[in-house]
């Protein structure tokens, strides 16, 4: 009998607390268990993708990757040719509708700007230049207000949405766009980060962060992974509730093209870089 194929998995995108890390690992474990009992069994091992954006981009391109989650911005800017889409999650939090999500534009409630227009000259916090939710979506909102390619007085790159929330809260920044799923998890797991934070707007709705596999994975195997994710969520109401994720639906790369069009819109208005 041939040995089962070996694949790797990591779900780092919403891993914002130890309990959530354990739940994402549990989801991988349940999916792996179902795949190991399939007619053509495979072995799925959870691994550490490494720290920082460079490590993640390299991990997403591994040819033995069977389950991970990425941001839509890198997907439409080069990653799509390396991966197959497993599906898009449906999260049940404020700001999500079916499989779409938005970013909340947040400020300090006590002394922050009261409108997006009033953020002119303010200091923005951004989790990273390759983030749709923290950079591209915010850039798209303020591009019509920019003058000579500028809107904000300064941009602080923080490395994560949680760090952006902290920067707004403690006054190192004035405004940030926060993925609504992360914001919901922050309110639950890090309530101090959202105390005193006020929402003044939202960004355009786009499909949520897709689950991906290597292009080397067979289409039939990718379907099995999607079915295993759905079965796990359906059969474990507690896990489904803790992850605030109701389902994973079939998707295509074309569904994510609005993210690229939002970037083009900003460039066309002369606002190619958040600033």
N, C-alpha and C positions, 0 to 999 in steps of 0.2 A: 504494500500500500504506500502510495506517495505521501511524503510529509506535507502537512498543511502549509500553505503559503504564510509567510510572516509579514505583518504590516505594523505600522506605528500610528499613534493618535495623540493629539493634544488639543485641548479646548481652552486657550488662554484669554480669549477676548473679554469675557465677563468674570474672570477669576479675581474678584476684588476683596475676598475675605477667605479665611481658612475654612469656614463652613461651606462656602460656595465652591472653593477648590475641591473639597471632598465630594460635593454633589456632582461636579463636572466629571471627576474621576469615576464616580459611581455610574454615571451615564455611559462613559466609555466601557466600563466593566460589564454592564448589562448588554450593551451592543455586542461586545466581544464574545460574551457567553452565547448569545443567539447565533452569531456567525460561526462559532466553533461547533454548533450542533446542526448546521445546515448540511444539505446533501453533499456539497463540495466545501468542506470546512476550511476556514482560515483562522489564523491566530492574530489577535489584535493586542498590542502592548501599548500602554500609556507611557509616554516619554516626556522628558523636559525639553521644550523647544529652545531654551536658552533665553537670555535677557537681551532686551533692546530690539529696535526695529530691524537691524541688519540680520540678527539671528532668526527672527520670525520670517523675514522674506526668504532666507535660505531654507528654513524648515518647510515652508509652503511649497517649495520647489523640489523636495525630496521625492524620488521616484517610488519609495516604499510607503508613502503617506496614504492612509485610507480614511482618516477622519480628522478634520480640523475645521476651524472657522476663521474667516478672513474679513477684512473691511472691503466695501465695494469700491473704494478709490483705487487701491493697488490692483484689484481684479480687472478694472477697465483700463489700467495703465500698465499692461504687460504681463500680469499674472495669468490671465485667462488661457493663454496658450500652453500653460504648464499643468492645468488642473481640469478636473471634471466637477461640475456642480452636483452636489448631493441633494440640496434643497435649501429653502429659506425658512427660518423659524417664524412661528407666530407667537409673539409674546403678548401677554395679557397685562400690560401696564399702560398708564396714561401716556399718550403720544404715539401709541401703536394702533394701527387699524389693520386687521387681517395680517398680512405678512409685510406691511410697511412700518417704518419708524421715522421719527423726526429727532431733531436736537432741540433742547430747550435753551433759549438765550437767557442767561442768569446774571444777576448783579447782586450787590449787597442791598438788603431791604432798607437799612437805616439811612445810607447816604449815597447809594449808587444812582446811576442815570435812570431816568424814568421811562425813556423811550429808546428805540434803537438809534434814531437820529441824534439823540442827546449823547450817544456814545462817541461822537466825533472827537478825536483827540485823546480819548481814554486809552488805558493800557489793557489790551486783550490778553487772556491766557489761552494757549492752544496746546493740546496734548502732543501734536506732532504735525509736520508738514505733509505727511502722507495719509492723514486721517480725513475721511469724508465728514464725519459728524462734528469734529472739532475745528477743521480748517475749511474744507471745500464748501460745506453747507453755510458756514458763517460768511465766508467770502462772497457767496452767491447773494446772501441777504443784503450785505452792505455795499456791494459793487455799484448799484445805482446811485448811492449817496457819495461815492468817492470823488475826489477832485485831484486831478493830476496824478492818479495812481495811488493816492493816500486817503485813508480814512481814520485809522487809529493813530495815536501818538507813538505807540510802541507795542510790540508783541513779545510776550514771555512764553517760550516753549517749555512746557512742564514735564512732558514724558508720559502723562496719563490724565484721564479725566478726573480721577480722584485728586491728583495734585493740582489740577486747574481749579477745582472747587475750593481746595484749601487756599490757593493763592487769592481767589476772589474774596473768600471769607476773612482772610487776615490782612487784606489791603494791599498785597503786592500786585494785584491786578484788579481791574474794575468790572470786566465783563468776560464771559466765556460761553461757548456753545457746548452743551453736554448731551451726549447720547441719552435719550430718554430711558433706555433700559438700564444703563449705568446709573442714572439719577435715581431710578426706583430702587436699585440694589443699594446705593449709597444711603438712601433714606432708611432702609431696613437694617443695614449692617454697620453703617458709619453715620448715625444721625447727627453727630456734632458737625459734620461737614455741610449739612444742608440747613442747619439752624441759622437764621438770619439771612438766608438766600431767597431772592425774589425773582420770579420769571417775568420777563418783559416781552417775550416773543418766542416764536417757533420757526424752524426752518421747513423747507419743502419736504413732503413725504416721499421716501424712496424705499425700495425693498430692503429688508433688514440684512444683517451680516450673514453671508451664505456659508453653509457647511460645504467643505470641499474635499476632494480626493485627488491623488495623482492622476495625470493623464494616462499613466500605465495601467491603472485599474480598469478592468473590464466593465462595460456598461451594465452588464447583468449584476456584477458585484456591487457597483454603486447603487443600483436599485435595491439590493439586499440591505445595504447599510441604511438607506432611507427607510425601508420597511422596518428595520430593527429599531431605529430611533423612534419611529411612530409607535411601534408596539410597546417599547419601554415606557414612553410617556402615557400611553393609554392605560397600561396595566399598573402603573405606580402613581396613584393620585397625589401622594405626599411629595414625591420627587417633582412631579409636574407643578405642584403648587409652590415649592421652594424655588424652582427655577423660573417660575412665572411663564412657562413655555407650554403652550397647549398642543402644538403640532409642528410638523416639518413638512412643507409642501414642495412639490416639484417646481423647479425653476429653470430659467435659461439665462445665458449671459446677456441676451438682448434686453431682459428686464432691468438690467443695471445700467443701460446706456444713458438714462437721464442723469446719472452722476457725472458722466463725461460731458454731457451737454451743459450742465451747470458750470463746470469748469470753463468750457468754451465761452459761455455767456459772459462770465467775469472777464476773461481775456479780451473779448470783443469790446467791452466797456472800458478797456484800458486798466483793469485792476487784476493783473495776473498773479500778484503776490499779496498775501494777507499782510496788511500794514497800514 
